[in-house]
């Protein structure tokens, strides 16, 4: 069970999991005016695809060619233009570095 995603209102009632770990598990919100379901500010986080686990220790965001040094996996920043992006891709291929957000064709 993930600590980050718990059932809404688990802390209020003992029947929903206050002191009972098995009952605290995630349940999707289906209510008409549900703040969690609508992802409103201040509400708890909801489970979504972006929270998948991935090892990001070896990944580095790159903004120019000089930041390519001694990295195994890199992500090209979204603010980099097309010309610089092509230069970074060519340099990474020479150095044998994998670019994670490069669309494969």
N, C-alpha and C positions, 0 to 999 in steps of 0.2 A: 504494500500500500504506500502510495506517495504521500508525504506530509503536505505537499503543496496543494493537493486537490481533495478537499473534504466536503462532505455533504453540507448543504446550506442549513444553518440552524442547529448543527450538531452540538453546539455548546449550550443551547437553551434547555434541551430536554434529555432526560436520561434514556428514553426509549430510542432516540436518534443517535446515541453514542457517547453521551457524557459519562466517562468512566467505562465505556464498553467499546473497545477498539474495533471489533468486527462490524459494529453498526455504523461506524464513522465513514464507511467506504463511500466513494463517489456515486452520486445519483444525478443524472442530468435534470436541469430545471425545465419544467413544461408549463409553468403557470402563465396566465395571460399577461400579468403586469410584472413578471419576474425581472428584477434588476440584474441578476447574474446572467440570465438568458439573453438580455439585451446588451450585455457588456458595458454597463454604465460605470462611470467613474466612482470609486469608493467601494464598489462591490468586490467580492472575492473573485479570484481568477477561475475561469472555466477551462475545462480540458479542451485543447484544440491541437491541430496537427503540428503547429510550430514548436510545441514543447517536447518534441522527440529527443531522446538522449543521443548524443554524439560526442565523440572525443574531440574537443576543440583546442587542446593544449599545443598541438603542432601547427595549427593554422594561424596565419598572419594576414592582416589586411594590408594590401600593397597599393600605394598611391603613385609611385614612380619606380624607375629601374634600379635606383640605388638601394631600395628596400628589399630587393630580391635575395640578398646575401644570406647564405647558410640556412635556408628554409626548405622543408620538404614539401609542404602543401601551402598554397597561398590563395587568397581571395582578392580579386581586383576590386577596388573601391568603386562605388556607383558613380562617383563624381569625376572619374577619369574619362577623358574624351576618346574618340575613336582612334585618332592617330597615336596617342600615347599607349592605348590599349594594345594596338598591333605591335608596337615596339616591346612592350612588356611580355607579350605572348611569345614573340620570336626569341627574346633573351632567355625566357624560362625554358623553352625547348632546348636551347643550347646547353643550359645548365642542368637539365633533367629534372626540373621542378614541375609538380603537378598543379594545375590551376583548377580549383574546385567549381567556380561559377562560369566556366567556359562551356557554351553549348556545343555538344558533340554533333558533327555533321558527317 
